[in-house]
Amino acid sequence: MQREILAFMERDWDDRAIAAPEYYVANGQERWEREEFFRSGEINVENEILADPWVFRRGAEPRRMRMLEIGCGCGRMTRALAASFAEVHGVDISREMIRLAARNLSDLRNIFLYKNNGSDLSGLADRSFDFAFSFIVFQHIPSPDVIESYVREVYRCLKPGAVFKFQVQGHADLSHGEASCLENDTWLGAPVSPADAESLALRCGFDLILSSGVGTQYFWLWFRKPGWPWIPRKIRRWASRVWAGLRALADRPVPVSFSADSVRGGEGYRVRIPRFAGQAIDVGYELSAPEMPAPVSGVVGRWCELDANGEATIPVAVAHPGGLVAITRVRSRSRGGPWLRARGSIRVEQSA
């Protein structure tokens, strides 16, 4: 059955790559301009990797790291990854996606692409990568066995102490068996519950150090390959939790306040962030609305110049989508500072 599923997955994704690769890789909109498409990949890399302290073990520098991307598609995120990491190795089950990625990324010399069989990473050496990542890929895999096969292979390829950050289908109430996959398609993946994630990590040798997005299609998992596997798992898990608690205490969010609770498109508002007074800042945000299946995250570069009181006037475009805009992180662009967690939100009402 697994061989049939893999063949079905490969055929489906080859067809999607031929029909509308950008849409099926990132279906946030039906038509993409090339620059906008790759910019969306840059935003995901900023949000999910570069701003994530769990990714970089022992303060490792991305420029010295070799990373593995599972499900690289036509290279949407791969291009941005290559700007930060020493080497990026991307695999995909679709020969057509790999062909497109090779064409899209032909100007870069630190990217290596592989067409794989959809379940293993044969051809990649043991303990050869410092980090592994997968986004909006496993949520489409209809077989838990295929997912587990990938996770085992990633364990083999990672160096001790390295992290595999990946996202799965978290809607545990979905009923999607392998048989129905062959009758339908490979868009709706096998659901993974928190208990499933714990068991998966245990069976494959990983420590589950963090998770988020439980119950959504963006269920993120952080699996770490133990650096000292001879230490009992219970002690490793206790140490990880203590470390996470210490990080949480040290990483208090930066308060962001607004002059109003809501604003209409075409209007403006005042924002106040005293900690960054007199500086130019970049801002990470999440936009959520009732009609959206999940929040949309992004980064606003050169968002605003704050005055001596940490205030600035922010205009809202007339066509800005209505919904709740939550500020998730900020950084000082003028001082080249790191990303810091932030907390504050404002509701945008659609203009009449």
Secondary structure, 3 states (H helix, E strand, C coil): CHHHHHHHHHHHHHHHHHHCHHHHHCCCCCCCCHHHHHHHHHHHHHHHHHCCCCCCHHHCCHHHCEEEEECCCCCCCHHHHHCCCCEEEEEECCHHHHHHHHHHCCCCCCEEEEECCCCCCCCCCCCCEEEEEECCCHHHCCCHHHHHHHHHHHHHHEEEEEEEEEEEECCCCCCCCHHHHHHCCCCCCCECCHHHHHHHHHHHCCEEEEEECCCCCCEEEEEECCCCCCCCHHHHHHHHHHHHHHHHHHCCCEECEECCCEEECCCEEEEECHHHCCCEEEEEEEEECCCCCCCEEEEEEEEEECCCCCEEEEECCCCCCCEEEEEEEEEECCCCCCCEEEEEEEEEECCC
